[in-house]
Amino acid sequence: MGETALRPPRPAFLAAVTCLSLVAAACAGDGGQDAPQDRGELSGELNVFAAASLTDVFEDLAEEFETRHPGVDVVLNFAGSSELAVQINSGAPADVFAAADTVTMERVVDDLGLDPDPAAGHPEDGTLFATNTLQIAVPPENPAGVQNLGDLSGDGVDTAFCAREVPCGAAATAALEESGTDITPVTYEEDVRAVLTKVELGEVDAGLVYTTDVVAAQDRVEGIGFPEAGTEEAVNEYPIGVLSGAQEPGAARAWVELVLSGTGAAALEEAGFGTP
């Protein structure tokens, strides 16, 4: 895999993969949906551009994909979705794009386009495969005593948000508008993992991150839910698609199939994602 220092796959994910693989093998003769379509012997370098919040899930899925297709080297590029869109529209060699919201995917569709597969149910504007909801992340034991969104505007409470132009920042803006709360963070970060890091290091008292980031951080942060995060505008839907002009279209379609399969759904659910 074209990314270094990957942590070992989580036991629950490996158990899910094993179980689903056995089911897929048993059902292959009956056209089981979790079995990947036969695309012949795939090979080459598959470049997957994905929102930073997908890091843990896609690292695990990349290992599974390379096990199924040993001739393919999966290269993962994680960043804020808006930054990835700029890279793709500027000619970066990407085969697959998975964004953290539909607005960012539309920028790529309008400029470059996707390679749709109507027969497989993949429209030209991408296929929705997950949702994500904001939480307030605080350091262990919550030293600032944050309990809700309004507390982030309190004196002496330092907060970190995503930049407004990235999906997690747009979701935060929507949640704040819904609550009528005016908060000025001490820092705007380029992606949600950067916000999470600020909280983990104790550099801020709180940060608005996704539920999946709280799950990934385990005991390094505590998550606090808040009702405004459930409003339609604050819940991000994640689309995925094969890019027009992909250098490895066969491998790219196989990757999308894996993400949309039962194996992918199990990994996403374990990480805290919802279903669209």
Residue frames relative to the residue before (quaternion, step in Angstrom):
aa qw qx qy qz dx dy dz
M 1.0000 0.0000 0.0000 0.0000 0.00 0.00 0.00
G 0.4432 -0.7374 0.4544 0.2310 3.53 -0.94 0.89
E 0.6371 0.4466 -0.3849 0.4964 3.57 0.83 0.96
T 0.3379 -0.7843 0.4951 0.1599 3.56 -0.88 0.91
A 0.8247 0.2854 -0.1996 0.4456 3.51 -1.43 0.19
L 0.2493 0.7688 -0.5477 0.2162 3.56 0.85 0.95
R 0.4177 -0.6890 0.5227 0.2785 3.56 -1.00 0.78
P 0.6220 -0.5417 0.3899 0.4095 3.61 -1.17 0.44
P 0.5719 -0.5887 0.4293 0.3769 3.61 -1.06 0.67
R 0.5266 -0.6419 0.4521 0.3261 3.58 -1.03 0.71
P 0.5959 -0.6091 0.3812 0.3586 3.61 -0.98 0.81
A 0.6541 0.5177 -0.3320 0.4404 3.58 0.91 -0.84
F 0.6379 0.5168 -0.3325 0.4642 3.56 1.03 -0.76
L 0.6554 0.5107 -0.3206 0.4548 3.59 0.91 -0.90
A 0.6347 0.5211 -0.3342 0.4626 3.57 1.01 -0.76
A 0.6518 0.5123 -0.3137 0.4629 3.57 0.99 -0.84
V 0.6444 0.5224 -0.3206 0.4573 3.57 0.97 -0.86
T 0.6561 0.5145 -0.3147 0.4537 3.57 0.92 -0.93
C 0.6718 0.5046 -0.2941 0.4556 3.54 0.88 -0.98
L 0.7045 0.4648 -0.2719 0.4622 3.56 0.81 -1.00
S 0.6165 0.5399 -0.3517 0.4526 3.58 1.07 -0.66
L 0.6458 0.5082 -0.3204 0.4711 3.57 1.02 -0.80
V 0.6397 0.5144 -0.3231 0.4710 3.56 1.01 -0.82
A 0.6496 0.5236 -0.3165 0.4512 3.56 0.94 -0.90
A 0.6572 0.5070 -0.3179 0.4581 3.56 0.95 -0.86
A 0.6659 0.5076 -0.3050 0.4537 3.55 0.99 -0.84
C 0.7408 0.4201 -0.2192 0.4760 3.54 1.08 -0.79
A 0.4182 0.7466 -0.4605 0.2359 3.59 1.20 -0.23
G 0.6657 0.5082 -0.3137 0.4475 3.55 0.99 -0.76
D 0.7115 0.4149 -0.2469 0.5105 3.56 1.24 -0.41
G 0.5705 -0.6152 0.3821 0.3875 3.59 1.23 0.29
G 0.1247 0.8240 -0.5413 0.1118 3.59 1.05 0.76
Q 0.4918 -0.7097 0.4263 0.2699 3.57 -0.81 1.02
D 0.6572 0.5262 -0.3359 0.4223 3.61 1.10 -0.55
A 0.5780 0.5680 -0.3937 0.4339 3.60 1.18 -0.27
P 0.4353 -0.7030 0.4838 0.2868 3.63 -0.74 0.96
Q 0.5451 -0.6147 0.4558 0.3426 3.54 -1.09 0.70
D 0.5093 -0.6410 0.4775 0.3189 3.56 -1.11 0.66
R 0.0005 0.8048 -0.5916 0.0471 3.56 -0.48 1.22
G 0.6073 -0.5420 0.3678 0.4495 3.57 1.18 0.40
E 0.6938 -0.4423 0.3525 0.4459 3.55 -1.29 -0.25
L 0.1926 -0.8004 0.5609 0.0878 3.56 -0.42 1.23
S 0.0635 0.7838 -0.6153 0.0541 3.55 -1.09 0.72
G 0.5692 0.6082 -0.4415 0.3335 3.54 -1.32 0.17
E 0.5608 -0.5842 0.4762 0.3426 3.53 -1.38 -0.14
L 0.1658 -0.7972 0.5782 0.0518 3.56 -0.61 1.20
N 0.1658 -0.8033 0.5693 0.0551 3.57 -0.59 1.20
V 0.0555 -0.8051 0.5896 -0.0328 3.54 -0.49 1.28
F 0.1416 -0.7664 0.6242 0.0539 3.57 -0.72 1.14
A 0.0902 0.8253 -0.5440 0.1214 3.58 -0.59 1.14
A 0.6152 -0.5564 0.4251 0.3624 3.53 -1.20 0.68
A 0.6168 -0.5946 0.3753 0.3537 3.57 -1.05 0.81
S 0.6325 0.5578 -0.3332 0.4215 3.59 1.07 -0.67
L 0.6468 0.5126 -0.3160 0.4680 3.60 1.26 -0.24
T 0.3303 0.8033 -0.4634 0.1758 3.59 1.28 -0.08
D 0.7342 0.4453 -0.2662 0.4380 3.59 0.58 -1.10
V 0.6694 0.4999 -0.3018 0.4592 3.58 0.90 -0.92
F 0.7218 0.4495 -0.2706 0.4514 3.59 0.77 -0.98
E 0.5790 0.5484 -0.3902 0.4602 3.61 1.11 -0.45
D 0.6591 0.4911 -0.3038 0.4819 3.58 0.97 -0.84
L 0.6812 0.4888 -0.2940 0.4589 3.58 0.89 -0.92
A 0.6025 0.5578 -0.3643 0.4394 3.60 1.08 -0.62
E 0.6371 0.5101 -0.3298 0.4746 3.58 1.01 -0.74
E 0.6483 0.5026 -0.3131 0.4786 3.57 0.99 -0.82
F 0.6497 0.5263 -0.3181 0.4469 3.59 0.94 -0.88
E 0.6908 0.4740 -0.2863 0.4649 3.59 0.88 -0.90
T 0.5853 0.5406 -0.3712 0.4769 3.58 1.21 -0.41
R 0.6861 0.4662 -0.2738 0.4868 3.57 0.99 -0.83
H 0.7910 0.1677 -0.0541 0.5859 3.57 1.07 -0.80
P 0.1332 -0.8594 0.4878 0.0760 3.61 0.40 1.20
G 0.6288 0.5470 -0.3441 0.4325 3.59 1.19 -0.30
V 0.6585 0.4980 -0.2958 0.4804 3.59 1.29 -0.15
D 0.1902 -0.7417 0.6342 0.1073 3.55 -1.03 0.89
V 0.2192 -0.7925 0.5592 0.1057 3.57 -0.49 1.21
V 0.1047 -0.7777 0.6192 0.0277 3.56 -0.74 1.12
L 0.1612 -0.8175 0.5512 0.0431 3.56 -0.54 1.23
N 0.0749 -0.7770 0.6247 0.0196 3.56 -0.95 0.95
F 0.0415 -0.8173 0.5741 -0.0271 3.58 -0.38 1.27
A 0.2380 0.7305 -0.6159 0.1742 3.55 -1.04 0.86
G 0.6869 -0.3956 0.3591 0.4927 3.55 -1.27 -0.20
S 0.5926 -0.6219 0.3741 0.3495 3.58 -0.93 0.87
S 0.6585 0.5113 -0.3249 0.4465 3.59 0.93 -0.83
E 0.6307 0.5189 -0.3331 0.4712 3.59 1.05 -0.71
L 0.6474 0.5137 -0.3162 0.4659 3.58 0.98 -0.84
A 0.6300 0.5381 -0.3368 0.4474 3.58 0.99 -0.80
V 0.6339 0.5148 -0.3248 0.4772 3.58 1.01 -0.79
Q 0.6485 0.5199 -0.3181 0.4560 3.58 0.92 -0.87
I 0.6747 0.4957 -0.2933 0.4615 3.57 0.88 -0.96
N 0.7025 0.4630 -0.2715 0.4674 3.58 0.84 -0.95
S 0.6579 0.4824 -0.3038 0.4921 3.58 1.28 -0.30
G 0.6743 -0.5452 0.2810 0.4112 3.57 1.26 0.18
A 0.3483 0.7346 -0.5147 0.2722 3.61 1.18 0.26
P 0.4907 -0.6880 0.4510 0.2870 3.62 -0.98 0.81
A 0.1829 0.7869 -0.5606 0.1820 3.57 0.07 1.29
D 0.2725 -0.7602 0.5710 0.1477 3.56 -1.08 0.81
V 0.7896 0.1227 -0.0281 0.6006 3.57 1.05 -0.83
F 0.0881 -0.7700 0.6286 0.0652 3.56 -1.11 0.73
A 0.0291 -0.7587 0.6508 -0.0024 3.55 -0.94 1.00
A 0.1134 -0.8297 0.5464 0.0104 3.56 -0.37 1.27
A 0.4997 -0.6630 0.4770 0.2883 3.55 -1.27 0.43
D 0.7889 0.0859 -0.1333 0.5937 3.58 1.22 0.23
T 0.6134 -0.5892 0.3948 0.3475 3.54 -1.25 0.47
V 0.5810 0.5940 -0.3810 0.4055 3.60 1.10 -0.61
T 0.6801 0.4805 -0.2934 0.4695 3.58 0.90 -0.89
M 0.6227 0.5256 -0.3461 0.4649 3.58 1.01 -0.73
E 0.6199 0.5594 -0.3454 0.4284 3.59 1.00 -0.77
R 0.6102 0.5537 -0.3560 0.4409 3.61 1.04 -0.68
V 0.6742 0.4692 -0.2886 0.4919 3.57 1.00 -0.80
V 0.6337 0.5300 -0.3305 0.4563 3.58 0.98 -0.83
D 0.6808 0.4989 -0.2900 0.4512 3.59 0.90 -0.93
D 0.7393 0.4245 -0.2285 0.4702 3.59 0.98 -0.82
L 0.8254 0.2058 -0.0616 0.5220 3.56 0.83 -1.01
G 0.3423 -0.7560 0.4846 0.2765 3.54 0.95 -0.89
L 0.3233 -0.7085 0.5917 0.2080 3.51 -1.33 0.44
D 0.4359 -0.6484 0.5538 0.2878 3.52 -1.33 0.33
P 0.1713 -0.8370 0.5088 0.1058 3.62 0.08 1.23
D 0.1577 -0.7516 0.6321 0.1030 3.53 -1.31 0.42
P 0.1784 -0.8409 0.5005 0.1031 3.60 0.38 1.24
A 0.6175 0.5654 -0.3515 0.4189 3.59 1.02 -0.74
A 0.7245 0.3935 -0.2242 0.5196 3.57 1.13 -0.69
G 0.5551 -0.6382 0.3781 0.3763 3.58 1.28 0.10
H 0.5193 0.6218 -0.4239 0.4049 3.59 1.19 0.51
P 0.2333 -0.8135 0.5172 0.1276 3.64 -0.22 1.23
E 0.6797 -0.5282 0.3419 0.3771 3.55 -1.30 0.29
D 0.7005 0.4216 -0.2842 0.5008 3.61 1.20 -0.22
G 0.6757 -0.5008 0.2843 0.4603 3.60 1.23 0.41
T 0.3926 -0.7063 0.5469 0.2190 3.54 -1.29 0.47
L 0.3840 -0.7171 0.5311 0.2370 3.58 -0.79 1.00
F 0.0350 -0.8363 0.5470 -0.0135 3.58 -0.82 0.96
A 0.8131 0.0657 -0.0281 0.5777 3.64 1.17 -0.23
T 0.1878 -0.7300 0.6359 0.1654 3.53 -1.38 0.22
N 0.1197 -0.7861 0.6029 0.0651 3.57 -1.24 0.42
T 0.1973 -0.7918 0.5750 0.0596 3.54 -1.03 0.87
L 0.5041 -0.6708 0.4611 0.2885 3.55 -1.04 0.78
Q 0.0223 -0.7367 0.6730 0.0626 3.51 -1.37 0.48
I 0.4453 -0.6151 0.5588 0.3333 3.53 -1.31 0.26
A 0.1624 -0.7748 0.6051 0.0847 3.57 -0.75 1.04
V 0.0182 -0.7859 0.6178 -0.0173 3.56 -0.92 0.96
P 0.5926 -0.5564 0.4227 0.4007 3.61 -1.16 0.41
P 0.6770 -0.4786 0.3505 0.4356 3.61 -1.20 0.36
E 0.8220 0.1794 -0.2051 0.5001 3.53 -1.09 0.97
N 0.3478 -0.8023 0.4586 0.1583 3.59 1.29 0.28
P 0.0643 -0.8689 0.4888 0.0445 3.62 0.67 1.08
A 0.6935 0.4609 -0.2909 0.4712 3.63 1.08 -0.57
G 0.4359 -0.7338 0.4357 0.2858 3.59 1.28 -0.05
V 0.2583 0.7837 -0.5231 0.2131 3.59 1.09 0.66
Q 0.0719 -0.8153 0.5744 0.0125 3.59 -0.88 0.98
N 0.8057 0.0479 0.0027 0.5904 3.58 1.14 -0.53
L 0.7345 -0.4304 0.2923 0.4357 3.55 -1.32 0.11
G 0.6381 0.5555 -0.3288 0.4197 3.58 0.99 -0.80
D 0.6078 0.5786 -0.3536 0.4133 3.58 1.11 -0.63
L 0.5818 0.6029 -0.3765 0.3954 3.59 1.16 -0.44
S 0.6597 0.4895 -0.3107 0.4781 3.59 1.23 -0.29
G 0.4566 0.7151 -0.4309 0.3074 3.58 1.28 0.02
D 0.6265 -0.5408 0.4097 0.3836 3.55 -1.24 0.49
G 0.8367 0.2140 -0.1644 0.4765 3.53 -0.95 0.89
V 0.5767 0.5565 -0.3943 0.4497 3.60 1.25 0.12
D 0.1628 -0.7989 0.5760 0.0597 3.57 -0.42 1.24
T 0.0602 -0.8188 0.5708 -0.0116 3.56 -0.77 1.06
A 0.2154 -0.7396 0.6217 0.1418 3.53 -1.32 0.44
F 0.0842 -0.7727 0.6286 0.0254 3.56 -1.00 0.93
C 0.5318 -0.5449 0.5177 0.3902 3.52 -1.35 0.14
A 0.6070 -0.5290 0.4398 0.3978 3.55 -1.22 0.47
R 0.6061 -0.6176 0.3653 0.3433 3.56 -1.01 0.83
E 0.6841 0.5214 -0.3001 0.4124 3.60 1.04 -0.69
V 0.6476 0.4773 -0.3388 0.4879 3.61 1.22 -0.17
P 0.6877 -0.5366 0.2849 0.3976 3.62 -1.07 0.63
C 0.6691 0.4836 -0.3314 0.4566 3.63 0.88 -0.79
G 0.6314 0.5189 -0.3304 0.4721 3.59 1.12 -0.58
A 0.6370 0.5147 -0.3219 0.4751 3.57 1.05 -0.77
A 0.6428 0.5118 -0.3190 0.4724 3.58 1.02 -0.79
A 0.6372 0.5236 -0.3246 0.4630 3.58 1.01 -0.80
T 0.6363 0.5282 -0.3221 0.4608 3.57 0.99 -0.84
A 0.6535 0.5124 -0.3081 0.4642 3.58 0.98 -0.87
A 0.6588 0.5062 -0.3106 0.4618 3.59 0.96 -0.84
L 0.6544 0.5087 -0.3134 0.4634 3.59 0.98 -0.81
E 0.6404 0.5141 -0.3252 0.4689 3.57 1.02 -0.79
E 0.6374 0.5306 -0.3215 0.4569 3.57 1.02 -0.79
S 0.7308 0.4279 -0.2350 0.4771 3.57 0.99 -0.84
G 0.3804 -0.7296 0.4818 0.3016 3.57 1.20 -0.44
T 0.4749 0.6770 -0.4261 0.3669 3.55 1.26 0.43
D 0.2166 -0.7636 0.5968 0.1174 3.56 -0.99 0.89
I 0.0645 0.8051 -0.5798 0.1069 3.57 -0.44 1.24
T 0.1316 -0.7654 0.6253 0.0769 3.56 -0.95 0.88
P 0.2554 -0.7930 0.5307 0.1557 3.60 -0.28 1.19
V 0.5283 -0.6229 0.4662 0.3398 3.56 -1.21 0.41
T 0.8040 0.0753 -0.0424 0.5883 3.58 1.23 -0.33
Y 0.1966 -0.7170 0.6542 0.1390 3.52 -1.23 0.67
E 0.1873 -0.8146 0.5444 0.0699 3.58 -0.68 1.11
E 0.6050 -0.6241 0.3785 0.3182 3.55 -1.19 0.65
D 0.7943 -0.0090 -0.0308 0.6067 3.60 1.19 -0.33
V 0.6956 -0.5202 0.3080 0.3881 3.55 -1.26 0.38
R 0.6195 0.5433 -0.3596 0.4380 3.60 1.05 -0.59
A 0.6068 0.5383 -0.3531 0.4662 3.59 1.13 -0.54
V 0.6163 0.5203 -0.3385 0.4846 3.59 1.08 -0.70
L 0.6473 0.5292 -0.3128 0.4507 3.56 0.91 -0.95
T 0.6460 0.5295 -0.3178 0.4487 3.58 0.94 -0.86
K 0.6177 0.5457 -0.3417 0.4516 3.59 1.01 -0.80
V 0.6705 0.4820 -0.2945 0.4811 3.58 0.99 -0.85
E 0.6507 0.5334 -0.3185 0.4366 3.58 0.89 -0.92
L 0.7177 0.4433 -0.2445 0.4782 3.57 1.00 -0.82
G 0.4678 -0.6964 0.4299 0.3337 3.58 1.29 -0.12
E 0.4002 0.7292 -0.4687 0.2974 3.57 1.22 0.42
V 0.7549 0.1599 -0.1292 0.6228 3.58 1.29 -0.32
D 0.5505 -0.6223 0.4512 0.3257 3.55 -1.28 0.39
A 0.8008 -0.0253 0.0509 0.5962 3.57 1.16 -0.54
G 0.0418 -0.7806 0.6224 0.0388 3.52 -1.27 0.41
L 0.3824 -0.6858 0.5607 0.2627 3.55 -1.15 0.58
V 0.0835 0.7828 -0.6039 0.1248 3.53 -0.57 1.24
Y 0.6032 -0.5384 0.4256 0.4064 3.56 -1.29 -0.09
T 0.6542 -0.4817 0.4135 0.4111 3.54 -1.29 0.35
T 0.6517 0.5376 -0.3163 0.4316 3.57 0.97 -0.86
D 0.6338 0.5251 -0.3380 0.4566 3.60 1.08 -0.61
V 0.6182 0.5234 -0.3369 0.4800 3.57 1.07 -0.70
V 0.6368 0.5170 -0.3218 0.4729 3.58 0.99 -0.83
A 0.6813 0.5020 -0.2908 0.4464 3.58 0.88 -0.96
A 0.6773 0.5097 -0.2926 0.4425 3.59 1.03 -0.77
Q 0.2631 -0.7938 0.5047 0.2144 3.58 1.27 -0.34
D 0.8309 -0.2148 0.1368 0.4946 3.63 -0.78 -0.92
R 0.4755 0.6798 -0.4435 0.3392 3.59 1.22 0.20
V 0.7679 0.1080 -0.1073 0.6222 3.59 1.28 -0.26
E 0.3053 -0.6897 0.6094 0.2442 3.52 -1.37 0.13
G 0.2860 -0.7703 0.5492 0.1522 3.57 -1.05 0.78
I 0.1155 -0.7751 0.6198 0.0411 3.54 -1.04 0.86
G 0.2809 -0.7658 0.5568 0.1566 3.55 -0.66 1.10
F 0.0493 -0.7804 0.6219 0.0416 3.55 -1.24 0.42
P 0.6008 -0.6426 0.3365 0.3359 3.60 -0.92 0.93
E 0.6211 0.5721 -0.3565 0.3997 3.60 1.01 -0.71
A 0.5754 0.6038 -0.3740 0.4054 3.59 1.21 -0.45
G 0.6729 0.5190 -0.2949 0.4369 3.58 1.19 -0.44
T 0.4591 0.6741 -0.4661 0.3429 3.60 1.22 0.01
E 0.6630 -0.5492 0.3330 0.3846 3.54 -1.10 0.71
E 0.6929 0.4947 -0.2865 0.4394 3.58 0.90 -0.90
A 0.7121 0.4659 -0.2552 0.4590 3.60 1.15 -0.56
V 0.6205 0.4992 -0.3509 0.4926 3.61 1.26 -0.09
N 0.2408 -0.8009 0.5352 0.1190 3.56 -0.60 1.12
E 0.2285 -0.7456 0.6143 0.1203 3.54 -1.05 0.91
Y 0.2849 -0.7907 0.5299 0.1130 3.55 -0.88 1.02
P 0.1096 -0.7879 0.6027 0.0625 3.62 -0.70 1.06
I 0.1200 -0.7684 0.6241 0.0750 3.56 -1.25 0.50
G 0.1191 0.8044 -0.5762 0.0828 3.57 -1.08 0.64
V 0.4873 -0.6121 0.5366 0.3162 3.52 -1.35 0.40
L 0.4006 -0.7469 0.4820 0.2220 3.56 -0.74 1.04
S 0.5355 -0.5967 0.4903 0.3419 3.53 -1.13 0.70
G 0.7979 0.2397 -0.1976 0.5166 3.56 -0.83 0.98
A 0.2817 0.7729 -0.5189 0.2322 3.59 1.22 0.36
Q 0.4659 -0.6920 0.4813 0.2692 3.57 -0.96 0.89
E 0.7780 0.1928 -0.1042 0.5888 3.59 1.15 -0.60
P 0.0675 -0.8582 0.5070 0.0443 3.61 0.53 1.12
G 0.6284 0.5413 -0.3460 0.4387 3.60 1.02 -0.70
A 0.6810 0.4622 -0.2783 0.4951 3.56 0.89 -0.93
A 0.6231 0.5490 -0.3405 0.4409 3.58 1.04 -0.75
R 0.6657 0.4834 -0.3063 0.4789 3.59 0.93 -0.84
A 0.6321 0.5246 -0.3332 0.4629 3.58 1.03 -0.74
W 0.6239 0.5288 -0.3373 0.4662 3.59 1.06 -0.70
V 0.6530 0.5028 -0.3167 0.4695 3.58 0.89 -0.91
E 0.6286 0.5342 -0.3338 0.4560 3.59 1.00 -0.81
L 0.6497 0.5135 -0.3222 0.4586 3.59 0.97 -0.82
V 0.6515 0.5154 -0.3181 0.4569 3.59 0.91 -0.89
L 0.7288 0.4332 -0.2313 0.4772 3.58 1.00 -0.85
S 0.5557 0.6381 -0.3769 0.3769 3.59 1.26 -0.26
G 0.7073 -0.4222 0.3424 0.4520 3.54 -1.31 -0.03
T 0.6123 0.5473 -0.3432 0.4558 3.57 1.07 -0.71
G 0.6720 0.4872 -0.2910 0.4757 3.56 0.92 -0.91
A 0.6494 0.5261 -0.3190 0.4469 3.57 0.95 -0.87
A 0.6427 0.5232 -0.3233 0.4568 3.59 1.01 -0.80
A 0.6575 0.5055 -0.3058 0.4677 3.58 0.97 -0.87
L 0.6591 0.5099 -0.3053 0.4610 3.58 0.97 -0.86
E 0.6552 0.5076 -0.3146 0.4627 3.57 0.94 -0.86
E 0.6442 0.5254 -0.3259 0.4502 3.59 0.94 -0.85
A 0.6928 0.4867 -0.2683 0.4596 3.56 1.06 -0.78
G 0.6175 -0.5861 0.3382 0.4011 3.60 1.25 -0.12
F 0.4688 0.6657 -0.4547 0.3609 3.59 1.25 0.14
G 0.3518 -0.6957 0.5810 0.2337 3.53 -1.29 0.46
T 0.5045 -0.6304 0.4919 0.3256 3.55 -1.33 0.04
P 0.4925 -0.6782 0.4560 0.2993 3.61 -0.98 0.81
